[in-house]
Each structure stands twice: as C-alpha cells, then as structure tokens.
Amino acid sequence: MDTNTRPDAVAWIPLAEPAPGVTVRIRATDSHYDAEFAVAGDFVNSSVRTRFEWQDTETWRMILRAITRYEEDDDPQPEEAFTADWPDSPDPARLRFVIGEASRVEIHDGSDSDVFVSVPLLDGQAWITESMKRWDANRADFGFPEGGPKT
C-alpha cells in the first residue's frame, strides 16, 4: 500500500468515521482514471491505487442502491451478508463492501499477498446520501456524464 496521497486527487467518497477513516479519491488523466483508497487511523495510515473505467462509476451507484435496498429489507436478520466489489476491472486492488450485521468496507491491496484492511462503515444511510451527492457533483467534472465520458 502506498502512503503518499496524490495532491491532485479529489476526495470523492467518505466511507467511514474519521478515525479510522476510509476515503475514495479519484483523478483523471488524459488516458485513464485512477482511484485511491485511503485509510487513516491510529493503527494504519496507508493508501492503494487502482485504475478504473468510466463505466465503473455507474457500478458504484448501483452498489450504493443495492446496499440501500438490502438495509431497508423487512427481514432484520438476513441469512447472508450482501457483498460487492468496486471497481470491476482487471486491476485486483479493490474495495469490498460487506453489508450485514457488522457492515464494513475492506480495502484490498491487489497484490498476491491478499492483504486487506477492514473498517466498519458509517452507521445508517448518511454515508450513502453523502456519497451520492459527491458522485453527482463530481461526475461531470471527471467526464462521467450519463451514457459515457466526455468526447
């Protein structure tokens, strides 16, 4: 994991409480998009980067909607946790959402070591609402309009 946060990355999505905290930062280059998953806390202070495609931003929104539906389900003790990985790309560095009795986000480093950090997610729907707001606000700036990137 890389401990150097890119200065030109935009803090896009806060996922966990400030300590430990998880933030997804994104940046665009002329040829691709990068995501940086940053974890900050007393025990760990690190980040990992991955590339993603503009289509993955729609996957992000679908994951947030699926988490909302799962949490709003009438069954208070679903038998299986909901899991989803982001981004859906060949690069193995990823976030894994595990939503259930103890909801968390796992930050996988993408190496052959299978090392990951697990952090409890914020309680309730506030983090999802905040993520959706930031997603909507930043999407056009990063070339993610409905239906595809800016041409």
Solvent accessible surface area in square Angstrom, and as a share of the most:
residue,aa,sasa,rsa
1,M,83,0.37
2,D,40,0.21
3,T,98,0.57
4,N,106,0.55
5,T,64,0.37
6,R,54,0.20
7,P,137,0.86
8,D,83,0.43
9,A,19,0.15
10,V,57,0.33
11,A,47,0.36
12,W,0,0.00
13,I,0,0.00
14,P,33,0.21
15,L,0,0.00
16,A,10,0.08
17,E,95,0.43
18,P,120,0.76
19,A,74,0.58
20,P,60,0.37
21,G,10,0.10
22,V,1,0.01
23,T,29,0.17
24,V,0,0.00
25,R,53,0.19
26,I,0,0.00
27,R,52,0.19
28,A,47,0.36
29,T,46,0.27
30,D,162,0.84
31,S,99,0.64
32,H,40,0.18
33,Y,36,0.14
34,D,11,0.06
35,A,1,0.00
36,E,4,0.02
37,F,0,0.00
38,A,10,0.08
39,V,2,0.01
40,A,49,0.38
41,G,21,0.20
42,D,156,0.81
43,F,199,0.83
44,V,33,0.19
45,N,108,0.55
46,S,14,0.09
47,S,2,0.01
48,V,13,0.07
49,R,78,0.29
50,T,4,0.02
51,R,137,0.50
52,F,4,0.02
53,E,106,0.47
54,W,55,0.19
55,Q,94,0.42
56,D,6,0.03
57,T,2,0.01
58,E,56,0.25
59,T,32,0.19
60,W,1,0.00
61,R,43,0.16
62,M,115,0.51
63,I,12,0.06
64,L,0,0.00
65,R,109,0.40
66,A,19,0.15
67,I,0,0.00
68,T,32,0.19
69,R,154,0.56
70,Y,43,0.16
71,E,68,0.30
72,E,113,0.51
73,D,76,0.39
74,D,140,0.72
75,D,70,0.36
76,P,115,0.73
77,Q,120,0.53
78,P,44,0.28
79,E,172,0.77
80,E,142,0.64
81,A,53,0.41
82,F,50,0.21
83,T,76,0.44
84,A,18,0.14
85,D,49,0.26
86,W,0,0.00
87,P,6,0.04
88,D,114,0.59
89,S,29,0.19
90,P,137,0.86
91,D,50,0.26
92,P,73,0.46
93,A,3,0.02
94,R,57,0.21
95,L,0,0.00
96,R,71,0.26
97,F,0,0.00
98,V,11,0.07
99,I,1,0.01
100,G,26,0.25
101,E,167,0.75
102,A,76,0.59
103,S,28,0.18
104,R,81,0.30
105,V,0,0.00
106,E,12,0.05
107,I,0,0.00
108,H,16,0.07
109,D,26,0.13
110,G,21,0.21
111,S,56,0.36
112,D,150,0.78
113,S,69,0.44
114,D,114,0.59
115,V,80,0.46
116,F,97,0.40
117,V,29,0.17
118,S,53,0.34
119,V,4,0.02
120,P,90,0.57
121,L,13,0.07
122,L,39,0.19
123,D,131,0.68
124,G,47,0.45
125,Q,62,0.27
126,A,74,0.57
127,W,3,0.01
128,I,9,0.04
129,T,67,0.39
130,E,62,0.28
131,S,0,0.00
132,M,35,0.16
133,K,127,0.54
134,R,78,0.28
135,W,1,0.00
136,D,76,0.39
137,A,73,0.57
138,N,26,0.13
139,R,31,0.11
140,A,59,0.46
141,D,107,0.56
142,F,22,0.09
143,G,4,0.04
144,F,3,0.01
145,P,47,0.29
146,E,129,0.58
147,G,74,0.71
148,G,8,0.08
149,P,52,0.33
150,K,128,0.54
151,T,180,1.05
